[in-house]
């Protein structure tokens, strides 16, 4: 995250606003269900949540501990990917301000991410399904 953590103690989340993930099969586009686990920035005394386990496609946000005002990086990792050809994800940054994507590489799907900072959206697409390796980062803020 290219901005400082909030200056008051507590737990701050990067959540999913809306998402659409797709696979392709014989030129047909199929939607994929997503289990989304928010990223947590714990500032001086905040508490953490433990998400439930899932065996479906999951994006898991990092848990980062920070001092008030400290700059941090927070990412999302993929697991249990059945094969994804593209996605559009809108993030809800709550009280976090000046959030920016660290880089446009998408190592999980070997493609470039398109970042729209104005509406908090990342997008990528491909011409085939790619099964991302468990634990690979999709995006870093």
Secondary structure by P-SEA (a helix, b strand, c coil): ccccccccbbbbbbcccccccccccccbbbbbbbbbbbbbbbccbbbbbbbbbbccbbbbbbbbbbccccccccccccccccccccbbbbbbbcccccccccccccccccbbbbbccccbbbbbbcccccccccccccccc
